């Protein structure tokens, strides 16, 4: 397991995937990158799965910031921070370990 952070571009890509409906369903694509994000208190606040590590982290952050984005296919402009707080932890799991 690796820990890192999404870039603003990863987050933009996740927003586009949510709005365009191009995010993957991990039950349909089980060999994917998985990411779980934890807040400053260590509480799980979001998760994401994607074909790339960056998009998985971006989707996990989007889940934390705009939890209905994938359902609504909409993200309110300005509602998602593009620089997650340093206190938040992103745990990234590569595809083969995620199966």
C-alpha positions as CSV (number, residue, x, y, z in Angstrom):
1,X,0.0,0.0,0.0
2,X,1.3,3.5,-0.9
3,X,0.3,6.8,0.5
4,X,0.4,10.0,-1.6
5,X,-1.9,12.9,-2.6
6,X,-4.0,13.9,-5.7
7,X,-2.9,16.8,-7.8
8,X,-5.3,19.6,-8.8
9,X,-5.3,17.9,-12.3
10,X,-6.3,14.5,-10.8
11,X,-9.2,16.3,-9.1
12,X,-10.2,18.0,-12.3
13,X,-10.1,14.7,-14.1
14,X,-12.3,13.1,-11.4
15,X,-14.8,15.9,-11.7
16,X,-15.0,15.5,-15.5
17,X,-15.4,11.7,-15.0
18,X,-18.3,12.3,-12.6
19,X,-20.0,14.8,-14.8
20,X,-19.5,12.8,-18.0
21,X,-20.3,9.4,-16.4
22,X,-17.0,8.0,-17.4
23,X,-15.9,6.7,-14.0
24,X,-15.6,2.9,-13.6
25,X,-17.7,0.7,-11.5
26,X,-15.2,-1.4,-9.5
27,X,-17.5,-4.4,-9.7
28,X,-17.3,-4.3,-13.5
29,X,-13.5,-3.6,-13.6
30,X,-12.1,-5.4,-10.5
31,X,-8.5,-4.9,-11.5
32,X,-8.2,-1.2,-10.7
33,X,-6.5,1.3,-8.4
34,X,-8.3,1.9,-5.2
35,X,-7.9,4.8,-2.8
36,X,-9.4,5.6,0.6
37,X,-9.1,9.1,2.1
38,X,-9.1,9.8,5.8
39,X,-9.7,13.1,7.6
40,X,-7.5,14.7,10.2
41,X,-9.2,12.6,12.9
42,X,-8.5,9.3,11.0
43,X,-12.1,8.9,9.9
44,X,-12.7,7.4,6.5
45,X,-14.4,10.2,4.4
46,X,-14.2,8.9,0.8
47,X,-13.0,6.3,-1.6
48,X,-12.4,6.0,-5.3
49,X,-11.5,3.4,-7.9
50,X,-10.1,4.1,-11.3
51,X,-7.7,2.8,-14.0
52,X,-5.0,5.2,-12.8
53,X,-3.6,6.1,-9.4
54,X,-4.2,9.8,-9.9
55,X,-7.8,9.4,-10.9
56,X,-8.5,7.0,-8.0
57,X,-7.1,9.6,-5.6
58,X,-9.1,12.4,-7.3
59,X,-12.3,10.3,-7.1
60,X,-11.7,9.6,-3.4
61,X,-11.3,13.3,-2.8
62,X,-14.4,14.1,-4.8
63,X,-16.3,11.5,-2.8
64,X,-15.2,13.3,0.4
65,X,-16.0,16.8,-0.9
66,X,-19.1,16.2,-3.1
67,X,-20.5,12.7,-2.1
68,X,-23.4,12.9,-4.5
69,X,-21.3,13.8,-7.6
70,X,-21.4,10.4,-9.2
71,X,-25.1,10.0,-8.6
72,X,-26.1,13.5,-9.7
73,X,-23.4,13.7,-12.5
74,X,-22.9,17.3,-11.3
75,X,-20.4,19.1,-9.2
76,X,-21.2,22.6,-7.9
77,X,-18.5,25.0,-9.1
78,X,-16.3,25.9,-6.2
79,X,-17.5,23.1,-3.9
80,X,-14.4,21.0,-4.3
81,X,-11.1,22.1,-2.9
82,X,-8.2,21.5,-5.4
83,X,-5.6,21.3,-2.7
84,X,-6.6,18.8,0.0
85,X,-5.5,19.7,3.5
86,X,-2.1,18.2,4.5
87,X,-3.8,16.5,7.5
88,X,-5.8,14.3,5.2
89,X,-4.3,10.9,4.4
90,X,-4.8,9.1,1.0
91,X,-4.1,5.3,1.0
92,X,-3.6,4.0,-2.5
93,X,-3.7,0.3,-3.4
94,X,-2.4,-0.9,-6.8
95,X,-4.6,-3.1,-9.0
96,X,-3.2,-6.6,-8.4
97,X,-3.3,-6.0,-4.6
98,X,-6.9,-4.8,-4.8
99,X,-8.4,-7.9,-6.3
